């Protein structure tokens, strides 16, 4: 029962990620907003690929060690939210 509560709590903590990442990702793109939003929505495929890779990794190295993959994903999300989402130059279409 406790594991189900932990999974539910994790899901609730992740609810705000998608709208925040999307908003940060398209901010300041100007005429390139449609292309940027399309690219971000293409990244949703990661929601289908990462669990498959996690399962394959768990079969090879064990379940505990396989959780390095989500840690890497969360570190990238944190990087993008803190530094990677800030435009460094202006692009015109």
C-alpha positions, 0 to 999 in steps of 0.5 A: 500500500505504501508503494502506491502512495509513494507513486501517487505523491511522485505523480502529484509533484510532477504535475507542474513540470509540463506547463512550466517547461513548455512556457519557459521553452517558448518564451522569447522565441518571437516568430519561431514560437510555433517551431519551438512549441512543435519541438517541445511537443515532439519531446513528449515521446520521451514519456514512452521511451524512457520507461522502456529504457528503464525496464531494459536497463533494470533487466541488465544491471538490476532495478536499483542501479537502473534508477540512474536513468530517471536521475539523469532525466531529472537533472536535465529538467532542472538544468533546463529550468534553471539555465537552459531555457534562457535565450542566449541570442535573438533569432529571426525567422 
